[in-house]
């Protein structure tokens, strides 16, 4: 069994500065999150800069994961043998 695979709760506190249209920022929150994540994946440029970032990860019991995530964890462990 591969003990290096686990289930983690990850907490991200991120503050960025972003140049974007008002309708995107104040519109649909899911759409805005999608725009922000795409911008973050592209990296910092003249339109996006990170002001502050803090990331914490906590190992949790596998039983706290959803059934689908537990199934995926078992598959990963079985293929790592």
Residue pairs with C-beta under 8 A, 6 or more apart in sequence:
1 77
1 81
2 76
2 77
2 80
2 81
5 73
5 76
5 77
5 80
6 59
6 62
7 59
7 60
7 61
7 62
7 64
7 65
7 69
7 73
8 57
8 58
8 59
8 60
9 57
9 58
9 60
9 64
10 55
10 56
10 57
10 58
11 55
11 56
11 57
11 58
12 53
12 54
12 55
13 52
13 53
13 54
13 55
14 50
14 52
14 53
14 54
15 50
15 51
15 52
15 53
16 36
16 40
16 48
16 49
16 50
16 51
17 48
17 49
17 51
18 25
18 36
18 39
18 47
18 48
19 46
19 47
19 48
20 35
20 47
24 31
24 32
24 35
25 32
39 47
39 48
40 48
42 48
44 50
62 70
62 73
63 70
65 73
